[in-house]
Amino acid sequence: MKNSLAIIPARSGSQSIKNKNIKEFCGKPLIYWTIKIALESNFSRVIVSTDSSEIAEIATSFGAEVPFLRSKELSGSEVAIEPVLADVVKKLKATEDYDINCLGLLLPTSPFRKLEDLNKSLELFFNDEWTSIVSVSNASAGHNPFWMLRDDINNKVTMFNGDELSNLPSRRQDLPTFYIKNDFIFSINPNNLFEEKPNLYGPKPKLMLVSDDRLDIDINTPKDWKIAEKLFKHR
């Protein structure tokens, strides 16, 4: 697990929930739960990428590193995650000559991850030639694309792929298998971030399926927050 770096992105200025990353969640700032489990895991370092000195102070008080603040150019709501991660990789190389073998992306809005998720992801990554390990959950029937409808510009209702509704499976058992990213953990080869089209996955990703009885709420709205907090207290 040498030079395996967990990065927790936590910018300020959340639009859906004010101060989301440091808002109290079950008695602690939301980011605490991700920092805590990252420090307990087999990742060799845990860094928080933030543009906020307040978030940085809170993160370091819980044991994470914040070696530098993120630039404003990389802190807007429209900025993708890849350049944020690449920025950390480049700065660590420039300031410490630190080469990363595996980079773990841990979003603080997914507090239901478990220690075993992180360690299993690392084990899978280092035991084979995967370019990424992506934790996923089975897509329930209601989230299966073959039960999704679209209304096109001609007001014609079709399946998600444009097929006629006569091809829509009528039984749940007939649905093909699909998976949903649950954001528990992405373990990636840092080289993915510097490809012609930067991405998390690379040419050889592997899906890490978690059990169907797991909770995997990603907190993006006030409604998500209320549901997640109630469930987290009784998990």
C-alpha positions as a Markdown table, in Angstrom:
| # | Residue | x | y | z |
|---|---|---|---|---|
| 1 | Met | 0.0 | 0.0 | 0.0 |
| 2 | Lys | 3.1 | 2.3 | -0.3 |
| 3 | Asn | 2.4 | 5.8 | -1.5 |
| 4 | Ser | -1.4 | 5.3 | -1.5 |
| 5 | Leu | -3.0 | 8.7 | -1.0 |
| 6 | Ala | -6.6 | 9.3 | 0.0 |
| 7 | Ile | -7.9 | 12.7 | -1.2 |
| 8 | Ile | -11.0 | 14.2 | 0.3 |
| 9 | Pro | -12.3 | 17.2 | -1.8 |
| 10 | Ala | -14.1 | 19.7 | 0.3 |
| 11 | Arg | -14.6 | 23.1 | -1.3 |
| 12 | Ser | -16.5 | 26.0 | 0.3 |
| 13 | Gly | -19.5 | 27.6 | -1.2 |
| 14 | Ser | -21.9 | 24.7 | -1.4 |
| 15 | Gln | -25.1 | 25.9 | -3.1 |
| 16 | Ser | -27.6 | 23.2 | -2.1 |
| 17 | Ile | -26.7 | 23.0 | 1.6 |
| 18 | Lys | -24.8 | 25.9 | 3.2 |
| 19 | Asn | -21.4 | 24.9 | 4.6 |
| 20 | Lys | -22.2 | 21.3 | 3.8 |
| 21 | Asn | -18.8 | 19.8 | 4.4 |
| 22 | Ile | -18.5 | 21.2 | 7.9 |
| 23 | Lys | -22.2 | 21.3 | 8.9 |
| 24 | Glu | -22.9 | 19.2 | 11.9 |
| 25 | Phe | -24.0 | 15.7 | 11.0 |
| 26 | Cys | -24.8 | 13.3 | 13.9 |
| 27 | Gly | -22.8 | 15.4 | 16.3 |
| 28 | Lys | -19.7 | 16.0 | 14.1 |
| 29 | Pro | -18.9 | 18.0 | 11.0 |
| 30 | Leu | -19.8 | 15.9 | 8.0 |
| 31 | Ile | -16.2 | 15.7 | 6.8 |
| 32 | Tyr | -15.2 | 14.2 | 10.1 |
| 33 | Trp | -16.7 | 10.8 | 9.2 |
| 34 | Thr | -14.8 | 10.5 | 6.0 |
| 35 | Ile | -11.5 | 11.7 | 7.6 |
| 36 | Lys | -11.9 | 9.2 | 10.5 |
| 37 | Ile | -12.4 | 6.1 | 8.3 |
| 38 | Ala | -9.6 | 7.2 | 5.9 |
| 39 | Leu | -7.1 | 7.5 | 8.8 |
| 40 | Glu | -8.2 | 4.0 | 10.0 |
| 41 | Ser | -7.7 | 2.5 | 6.6 |
| 42 | Asn | -4.6 | 1.2 | 4.8 |
| 43 | Phe | -4.1 | 4.4 | 2.8 |
| 44 | Ser | -0.7 | 5.8 | 3.7 |
| 45 | Arg | -1.7 | 9.4 | 3.7 |
| 46 | Val | -5.0 | 11.4 | 3.9 |
| 47 | Ile | -5.2 | 14.9 | 2.4 |
| 48 | Val | -8.1 | 17.3 | 2.2 |
| 49 | Ser | -8.3 | 19.5 | -0.8 |
| 50 | Thr | -10.0 | 22.7 | 0.0 |
| 51 | Asp | -10.1 | 26.4 | -0.8 |
| 52 | Ser | -11.2 | 27.3 | 2.8 |
| 53 | Ser | -9.0 | 28.0 | 5.7 |
| 54 | Glu | -11.9 | 27.2 | 8.0 |
| 55 | Ile | -12.3 | 23.8 | 6.5 |
| 56 | Ala | -8.5 | 23.3 | 6.5 |
| 57 | Glu | -8.4 | 24.0 | 10.2 |
| 58 | Ile | -11.2 | 21.6 | 11.0 |
| 59 | Ala | -9.7 | 18.9 | 8.8 |
| 60 | Thr | -6.3 | 19.1 | 10.4 |
| 61 | Ser | -7.8 | 19.1 | 13.9 |
| 62 | Phe | -9.2 | 15.6 | 13.0 |
| 63 | Gly | -5.8 | 14.4 | 11.7 |
| 64 | Ala | -5.9 | 15.0 | 8.0 |
| 65 | Glu | -3.2 | 16.8 | 6.1 |
| 66 | Val | -3.9 | 20.1 | 4.3 |
| 67 | Pro | -0.5 | 21.0 | 2.8 |
| 68 | Phe | -1.9 | 23.8 | 0.6 |
| 69 | Leu | -5.1 | 25.5 | -0.2 |
| 70 | Arg | -6.9 | 24.9 | -3.5 |
| 71 | Ser | -6.9 | 27.8 | -5.9 |
| 72 | Lys | -10.1 | 29.7 | -6.6 |
| 73 | Glu | -9.9 | 28.6 | -10.2 |
| 74 | Leu | -10.4 | 25.0 | -9.1 |
| 75 | Ser | -13.0 | 25.7 | -6.5 |
| 76 | Gly | -16.1 | 26.7 | -8.6 |
| 77 | Ser | -19.2 | 24.5 | -8.8 |
| 78 | Glu | -18.6 | 23.9 | -12.5 |
| 79 | Val | -15.1 | 22.5 | -12.0 |
| 80 | Ala | -14.8 | 18.7 | -12.6 |
| 81 | Ile | -13.1 | 16.5 | -10.0 |
| 82 | Glu | -10.2 | 15.4 | -12.3 |
| 83 | Pro | -8.3 | 18.7 | -12.4 |
| 84 | Val | -8.7 | 19.0 | -8.6 |
| 85 | Leu | -7.1 | 15.6 | -8.1 |
| 86 | Ala | -4.4 | 16.3 | -10.7 |
| 87 | Asp | -3.6 | 19.6 | -8.9 |
| 88 | Val | -2.8 | 17.7 | -5.7 |
| 89 | Val | -0.7 | 15.1 | -7.6 |
| 90 | Lys | 1.4 | 17.8 | -9.3 |
| 91 | Lys | 1.9 | 19.9 | -6.2 |
| 92 | Leu | 3.0 | 16.9 | -4.1 |
| 93 | Lys | 5.5 | 16.0 | -6.8 |
| 94 | Ala | 6.8 | 19.6 | -7.1 |
| 95 | Thr | 7.1 | 20.2 | -3.3 |
| 96 | Glu | 8.0 | 16.8 | -1.9 |
| 97 | Asp | 9.0 | 14.7 | -4.9 |
| 98 | Tyr | 6.2 | 12.5 | -3.8 |
| 99 | Asp | 5.0 | 9.9 | -6.4 |
| 100 | Ile | 1.6 | 8.4 | -5.9 |
| 101 | Asn | 1.0 | 4.7 | -6.7 |
| 102 | Cys | -2.7 | 4.7 | -5.9 |
| 103 | Leu | -5.0 | 7.7 | -5.4 |
| 104 | Gly | -8.2 | 7.2 | -3.4 |
| 105 | Leu | -11.1 | 9.6 | -4.0 |
| 106 | Leu | -13.4 | 9.9 | -0.9 |
| 107 | Leu | -16.3 | 12.3 | -1.2 |
| 108 | Pro | -17.4 | 13.6 | 2.2 |
| 109 | Thr | -21.0 | 13.5 | 1.0 |
| 110 | Ser | -21.0 | 9.7 | 1.3 |
| 111 | Pro | -20.8 | 8.9 | 5.0 |
| 112 | Phe | -22.1 | 5.4 | 4.8 |
| 113 | Arg | -18.8 | 3.8 | 3.6 |
| 114 | Lys | -17.1 | 1.2 | 5.7 |
| 115 | Leu | -13.5 | 0.6 | 6.5 |
| 116 | Glu | -13.7 | -2.7 | 4.6 |
| 117 | Asp | -14.6 | -0.8 | 1.4 |
| 118 | Leu | -11.4 | 1.2 | 1.5 |
| 119 | Asn | -9.1 | -1.7 | 2.3 |
| 120 | Lys | -10.8 | -4.1 | -0.2 |
| 121 | Ser | -10.5 | -1.4 | -2.9 |
| 122 | Leu | -6.7 | -1.0 | -2.2 |
| 123 | Glu | -6.2 | -4.8 | -2.1 |
| 124 | Leu | -7.9 | -5.2 | -5.5 |
| 125 | Phe | -5.9 | -2.3 | -7.0 |
| 126 | Phe | -2.5 | -3.6 | -5.9 |
| 127 | Asn | -3.1 | -7.2 | -6.6 |
| 128 | Asp | -3.8 | -6.8 | -10.3 |
| 129 | Glu | -3.3 | -4.4 | -13.2 |
| 130 | Trp | -6.6 | -2.5 | -12.8 |
| 131 | Thr | -6.4 | 1.2 | -13.6 |
| 132 | Ser | -9.3 | 1.9 | -11.2 |
| 133 | Ile | -11.5 | 0.2 | -8.6 |
| 134 | Val | -15.0 | 1.7 | -8.5 |
| 135 | Ser | -17.4 | 0.8 | -5.7 |
| 136 | Val | -21.0 | 0.2 | -7.0 |
| 137 | Ser | -24.4 | -0.9 | -5.8 |
| 138 | Asn | -26.9 | -2.9 | -7.8 |
| 139 | Ala | -29.3 | -0.7 | -9.6 |
| 140 | Ser | -32.8 | -1.3 | -8.2 |
| 141 | Ala | -35.7 | -1.7 | -10.7 |
| 142 | Gly | -36.7 | 1.9 | -10.2 |
| 143 | His | -33.2 | 3.1 | -11.2 |
| 144 | Asn | -32.7 | 0.6 | -14.0 |
| 145 | Pro | -32.4 | 2.5 | -17.4 |
| 146 | Phe | -34.6 | -0.1 | -19.1 |
| 147 | Trp | -37.5 | 1.1 | -16.9 |
| 148 | Met | -36.8 | 4.8 | -17.7 |
| 149 | Leu | -38.8 | 6.8 | -20.2 |
| 150 | Arg | -37.9 | 9.9 | -22.2 |
| 151 | Asp | -40.0 | 12.5 | -24.0 |
| 152 | Asp | -38.2 | 13.6 | -27.1 |
| 153 | Ile | -38.5 | 17.0 | -28.9 |
| 154 | Asn | -41.4 | 15.7 | -31.0 |
| 155 | Asn | -43.3 | 14.8 | -27.8 |
| 156 | Lys | -42.9 | 11.1 | -28.5 |
| 157 | Val | -42.4 | 8.9 | -25.4 |
| 158 | Thr | -39.8 | 6.2 | -25.8 |
| 159 | Met | -37.4 | 4.1 | -23.8 |
| 160 | Phe | -34.2 | 5.7 | -22.6 |
| 161 | Asn | -32.4 | 4.5 | -25.8 |
| 162 | Gly | -35.2 | 5.6 | -28.2 |
| 163 | Asp | -36.8 | 2.2 | -28.5 |
| 164 | Glu | -40.6 | 1.8 | -28.7 |
| 165 | Leu | -42.4 | 1.3 | -25.4 |
| 166 | Ser | -43.5 | -2.1 | -26.7 |
| 167 | Asn | -39.9 | -3.3 | -26.0 |
| 168 | Leu | -40.1 | -2.1 | -22.3 |
| 169 | Pro | -39.7 | -5.2 | -20.0 |
| 170 | Ser | -42.9 | -5.7 | -18.0 |
| 171 | Arg | -41.3 | -7.8 | -15.2 |
| 172 | Arg | -38.5 | -6.8 | -12.9 |
| 173 | Gln | -37.0 | -10.2 | -13.4 |
| 174 | Asp | -36.5 | -9.5 | -17.1 |
| 175 | Leu | -34.4 | -6.3 | -16.5 |
| 176 | Pro | -30.7 | -6.5 | -17.4 |
| 177 | Thr | -28.2 | -5.9 | -14.6 |
| 178 | Phe | -26.9 | -2.4 | -14.1 |
| 179 | Tyr | -24.8 | -0.8 | -11.4 |
| 180 | Ile | -24.8 | 2.6 | -9.8 |
| 181 | Lys | -21.7 | 4.4 | -8.5 |
| 182 | Asn | -22.2 | 4.8 | -4.7 |
| 183 | Asp | -19.2 | 7.1 | -4.2 |
| 184 | Phe | -17.8 | 5.0 | -1.3 |
| 185 | Ile | -14.4 | 4.8 | -2.9 |
| 186 | Phe | -12.6 | 5.3 | -6.2 |
| 187 | Ser | -9.1 | 3.9 | -6.1 |
| 188 | Ile | -7.3 | 5.1 | -9.3 |
| 189 | Asn | -4.1 | 5.1 | -11.1 |
| 190 | Pro | -3.0 | 8.8 | -11.1 |
| 191 | Asn | -2.0 | 8.5 | -14.8 |
| 192 | Asn | -5.7 | 8.5 | -15.6 |
| 193 | Leu | -5.8 | 12.1 | -14.6 |
| 194 | Phe | -3.3 | 13.1 | -17.3 |
| 195 | Glu | -4.7 | 11.2 | -20.3 |
| 196 | Glu | -5.8 | 13.1 | -23.4 |
| 197 | Lys | -9.3 | 13.1 | -21.8 |
| 198 | Pro | -8.6 | 13.1 | -18.1 |
| 199 | Asn | -10.9 | 10.7 | -16.2 |
| 200 | Leu | -11.1 | 8.6 | -13.1 |
| 201 | Tyr | -11.3 | 5.2 | -14.7 |
| 202 | Gly | -8.6 | 4.5 | -17.2 |
| 203 | Pro | -8.7 | 1.7 | -19.8 |
| 204 | Lys | -9.1 | -1.2 | -17.3 |
| 205 | Pro | -11.6 | -0.3 | -14.5 |
| 206 | Lys | -13.0 | -2.9 | -12.1 |
| 207 | Leu | -16.3 | -2.7 | -10.3 |
| 208 | Met | -16.4 | -3.5 | -6.6 |
| 209 | Leu | -19.9 | -4.5 | -5.8 |
| 210 | Val | -21.2 | -3.9 | -2.3 |
| 211 | Ser | -24.0 | -6.0 | -0.8 |
| 212 | Asp | -27.6 | -5.1 | -1.4 |
| 213 | Asp | -28.4 | -4.5 | 2.2 |
| 214 | Arg | -26.0 | -1.5 | 2.4 |
| 215 | Leu | -27.2 | 2.0 | 2.7 |
| 216 | Asp | -25.6 | 4.3 | 0.1 |
| 217 | Ile | -27.2 | 7.7 | 0.3 |
| 218 | Asp | -25.1 | 10.5 | -1.3 |
| 219 | Ile | -26.0 | 13.8 | 0.3 |
| 220 | Asn | -26.7 | 16.5 | -2.2 |
| 221 | Thr | -30.0 | 18.1 | -1.1 |
| 222 | Pro | -31.6 | 19.1 | 2.2 |
| 223 | Lys | -33.9 | 16.1 | 1.8 |
| 224 | Asp | -30.9 | 13.8 | 1.4 |
| 225 | Trp | -29.4 | 15.2 | 4.5 |
| 226 | Lys | -32.5 | 14.6 | 6.7 |
| 227 | Ile | -32.9 | 11.0 | 5.5 |
| 228 | Ala | -29.2 | 10.3 | 5.8 |
| 229 | Glu | -28.9 | 11.7 | 9.3 |
| 230 | Lys | -31.8 | 9.6 | 10.6 |
| 231 | Leu | -30.5 | 6.4 | 9.0 |
| 232 | Phe | -26.9 | 7.1 | 10.0 |
| 233 | Lys | -27.9 | 7.3 | 13.7 |
| 234 | His | -29.4 | 3.9 | 13.6 |
| 235 | Arg | -27.0 | 2.2 | 11.1 |
